Amino acid sequence: MKKIMKCQVAVFLIVGWVILSLIGYLKKDGIYKNYSINIKKTPYFVLVLDGIHDKIYPWSKETPDEYRPQQEENVAATEVTEQEETTQRTETVEQDTETAVLEQKKFIQVDDSYFDDAVFIGDSRTVGLHDYGGLDHADFYATVGMNIYDLWKDAFCNVNDQKVTLEEALKAKQYKKVYFQIGINEMGRGTLDGFMNEYQNAVEKFKTLQPDAIIYVQAIMHVTSKKSDSDPIFNNPGIDARNQRIQQLADGVRVFYIDVNEVVCDDQGGLKQELTFDNLHLYGSKYNIWVDFLKTKGIETE
């Protein structure tokens, strides 16, 4: 009986895999057209799973060029496309910037003490900054594999020897500076607008949870030219497309865009080969370059 049950489960899994793969293949140019497709790294059945995550189902008639998760209530009456939402927010940022243009602040040189009341939030690259950057008095809420979609879901922050969510951690302590770098793990997943919708939501949440802090939105660090030229997903043109949109969130008053690629990239725009061991991350001994860069981007606070 146990063998029969195991066989049935195996058959069920195989049939399910075949059906999902067939759906992904047949609709790759339809409802899944906005997703990156790579047979080796993104099999067709993954398209279906990613679509379900983004509220796009196999029976959906079409995929709008821009989309966002629907609200649980009154969807039909209140649905707004992601492009419209992004445009509205961009206009709001522009209006806020115009009214505050006389108050815009400039970058200044600072020392290590500037980071004593700072928190760094991000993925494995920020983990490296924590481990090798020497910023011992700053707090770090970062973990390997973190992405914008799970940022507020996972309990990855260590507060008083307990693992809590990022929201709980930011409610427990107030900071003067929030440094945010994320985006490499989202490459090839969803759309650029989907990523930016979640990213901007995060920045707005930082403003609410940390009302007295200035917010640094850090550019996504490039990969080496070697990797960029050979990888259809993790490449610098894709990173630049995200960085250009991230930069638009800066207002020069409360939110500041800083780009570490200025000091870690070669003439071709790729991460310098001598700085990395895997074409993605810095050697531990090279994080001082990032820290020295951050010291040129201080903001004079009252």
C-alpha positions in Angstrom: 0.0 0.0 0.0 2.8 2.5 0.9 4.5 1.8 -2.5 1.3 2.4 -4.3 0.8 5.7 -2.5 4.4 6.8 -3.2 3.8 5.9 -6.9 0.6 8.0 -6.9 2.3 10.9 -5.4 5.2 10.7 -7.9 2.8 10.5 -10.8 0.8 13.4 -9.4 4.0 15.5 -9.1 5.2 14.6 -12.6 1.8 15.3 -14.2 1.6 18.6 -12.3 5.1 19.6 -13.5 4.2 18.7 -17.1 0.9 20.7 -16.9 2.6 23.8 -15.4 5.5 23.6 -17.9 3.0 23.3 -20.8 1.0 26.3 -19.6 4.2 28.4 -19.2 5.4 27.5 -22.7 2.0 28.1 -24.4 1.6 31.5 -22.6 5.2 32.7 -22.5 4.3 35.3 -25.2 1.0 36.1 -23.6 0.3 36.6 -19.9 3.9 35.9 -19.0 5.5 38.1 -21.6 6.8 40.6 -19.0 8.9 37.9 -17.3 12.5 37.0 -18.1 12.8 33.6 -19.7 15.8 31.4 -19.5 15.2 27.7 -19.9 18.2 26.7 -17.7 17.5 29.2 -14.9 13.8 29.9 -15.3 12.0 26.7 -16.6 8.6 27.3 -18.0 6.8 26.0 -14.9 8.5 28.7 -12.8 6.8 31.4 -15.0 3.5 30.0 -13.8 4.6 30.0 -10.1 6.0 33.6 -10.4 2.8 34.7 -12.1 0.6 33.2 -9.3 2.8 35.1 -6.8 2.0 38.3 -8.7 -1.7 37.6 -8.9 -1.5 36.5 -12.6 -3.2 33.1 -13.0 -3.1 30.6 -15.9 -6.7 31.4 -16.7 -6.1 35.2 -16.8 -7.0 36.6 -20.2 -4.0 38.9 -20.6 -1.2 40.5 -18.7 -1.1 44.3 -18.6 2.3 45.8 -19.3 2.4 47.1 -15.8 0.6 45.4 -12.9 0.5 45.4 -9.1 -1.1 43.0 -6.6 -4.8 43.6 -6.2 -6.3 44.8 -3.0 -8.4 42.2 -1.1 -11.5 44.3 -1.0 -13.4 46.2 -3.7 -10.9 45.1 -6.4 -13.2 45.7 -9.4 -14.1 49.3 -8.2 -10.6 50.4 -7.1 -8.1 48.6 -9.3 -5.4 51.0 -10.5 -2.7 49.9 -12.9 0.9 49.9 -11.6 2.0 52.4 -14.2 -0.7 54.9 -13.1 0.4 54.4 -9.4 4.1 54.9 -10.3 3.3 58.0 -12.3 1.2 59.5 -9.5 4.0 58.8 -7.0 6.6 60.3 -9.3 4.6 63.4 -9.7 4.2 63.6 -5.9 8.0 63.4 -5.5 8.5 66.0 -8.2 6.1 68.4 -6.5 7.7 67.8 -3.1 11.1 68.5 -4.6 9.9 71.7 -6.2 8.6 73.1 -2.9 11.7 72.1 -1.0 14.3 73.0 -3.6 15.7 75.8 -1.4 16.2 73.4 1.4 18.2 70.8 -0.5 21.2 69.6 1.3 24.7 68.9 0.1 27.1 66.0 0.7 30.0 66.5 3.2 33.0 64.5 4.3 32.4 62.6 7.6 34.2 60.2 10.0 33.3 56.9 11.5 31.1 58.5 14.2 28.6 59.6 11.6 27.4 56.0 11.4 26.9 55.5 15.1 23.1 56.3 14.8 22.7 54.6 11.4 21.0 51.3 10.3 22.0 49.4 7.2 19.3 47.3 5.5 19.9 44.9 2.6 21.0 41.6 1.2 24.3 39.6 1.2 26.3 42.6 0.0 25.2 44.5 3.1 26.0 41.4 5.1 29.6 41.8 3.8 29.7 45.4 4.7 28.7 44.4 8.3 31.3 41.7 8.5 34.2 43.6 7.0 33.4 47.3 6.9 34.4 48.1 10.5 31.2 50.1 11.2 30.9 48.5 14.6 28.5 51.0 16.1 25.9 50.9 13.4 23.1 48.4 13.3 22.6 46.0 10.4 19.4 44.3 9.3 20.6 42.2 6.4 20.6 38.6 5.4 21.8 36.5 2.4 19.2 36.2 -0.3 17.0 39.0 1.0 14.8 40.6 -1.7 12.3 43.4 -1.8 9.3 41.0 -1.9 10.2 39.4 1.4 11.6 42.4 3.1 8.7 42.9 5.5 7.7 39.2 5.8 10.8 37.4 7.1 12.0 37.6 10.7 15.7 38.3 9.9 16.5 41.1 12.3 18.4 40.4 15.5 17.0 42.6 18.3 17.9 41.7 21.9 18.9 38.2 20.8 15.6 37.6 19.2 14.7 37.3 15.5 12.0 39.8 14.6 10.7 41.4 11.4 12.1 44.6 9.9 9.0 46.5 10.9 9.3 45.3 14.5 13.0 46.2 14.5 12.5 49.7 13.2 9.7 50.3 15.7 12.0 49.3 18.6 14.7 51.9 17.9 15.0 55.3 16.2 17.8 56.2 13.9 19.2 59.3 12.2 20.2 57.6 9.0 18.8 54.6 7.1 21.0 53.0 4.4 19.1 50.8 1.9 20.6 48.7 -0.8 18.7 45.8 -2.4 17.8 44.6 -5.9 20.3 42.0 -7.2 18.3 39.0 -6.0 15.2 40.3 -7.9 16.9 40.2 -11.3 14.8 38.1 -13.7 11.8 38.1 -11.4 8.7 40.0 -12.3 8.9 43.3 -14.0 10.8 46.5 -13.4 7.6 48.3 -12.4 6.7 45.5 -10.0 10.1 45.8 -8.3 9.9 49.6 -8.1 6.4 49.5 -6.7 7.6 47.4 -3.8 10.8 49.5 -3.5 9.0 52.7 -3.2 6.6 51.3 -0.7 9.6 50.3 1.4 11.0 53.9 1.3 7.7 55.3 2.3 7.5 52.9 5.2 11.0 53.9 6.3 9.8 57.5 6.4 6.9 56.5 8.6 8.8 54.2 10.9 11.8 56.5 11.2 10.5 60.0 11.0 13.7 61.7 12.1 16.0 59.8 9.8 17.4 60.7 6.4 17.2 57.9 4.0 20.0 56.8 1.6 18.8 54.7 -1.3 21.9 53.1 -2.6 22.4 52.0 -6.2 22.6 48.3 -6.8 26.3 47.4 -7.2 27.3 46.2 -10.7 28.6 42.8 -11.6 31.8 42.3 -13.5 31.8 42.9 -17.3 32.6 39.2 -17.8 29.4 38.2 -16.0 27.3 40.9 -17.4 28.2 40.0 -21.0 27.4 36.3 -20.5 24.5 36.3 -18.1 21.0 37.1 -19.5 19.7 37.9 -16.0 22.4 39.3 -13.8 23.8 42.0 -16.1 24.6 45.7 -15.8 22.1 47.0 -18.3 19.3 45.4 -16.1 20.9 46.8 -13.0 21.2 50.3 -14.5 17.5 50.2 -15.5 16.7 49.7 -11.8 19.2 52.3 -10.6 17.8 54.9 -12.9 14.4 54.4 -11.3 15.7 54.3 -7.8 17.5 57.6 -8.4 14.2 59.2 -9.1 13.1 58.7 -5.5 15.7 61.1 -4.2 14.5 64.6 -3.3 17.8 66.0 -1.9 16.0 66.8 1.4 15.0 63.6 3.1 15.9 60.9 0.6 19.4 60.8 -1.0 20.7 58.6 -3.9 24.3 57.4 -3.7 26.0 55.2 -6.2 29.0 53.1 -5.0 29.6 52.0 -8.6 31.5 55.3 -8.9 34.4 53.8 -7.0 34.2 50.0 -7.6 33.8 49.9 -11.4 36.2 49.9 -14.3 36.1 52.1 -17.5 33.6 49.7 -19.0 31.2 50.1 -16.1 31.8 46.6 -14.7 32.7 45.7 -11.2 36.5 45.6 -11.1 37.7 42.0 -11.4 40.4 42.4 -8.8 37.8 43.5 -6.2 35.6 40.4 -6.4 35.9 36.6 -5.8 32.6 35.6 -7.6 31.9 38.5 -10.0 29.1 39.7 -7.6 30.5 40.3 -4.1 33.6 42.2 -2.9 36.5 40.5 -1.2 36.4 41.1 2.5 39.5 43.2 2.3 37.8 45.6 -0.2 34.9 46.7 1.8 36.9 49.6 3.0 36.4 51.1 -0.5 32.7 51.2 0.1 33.1 52.6 3.6 35.4 55.4 2.4 32.8 56.2 -0.3 30.1 56.4 2.3 32.2 58.9 4.3 32.1 61.3 1.3 28.3 61.3 1.4 27.5 62.6 4.8 24.6 65.0 5.3 25.0 67.8 7.8 22.2 67.4 10.4 21.0 70.1 12.7 
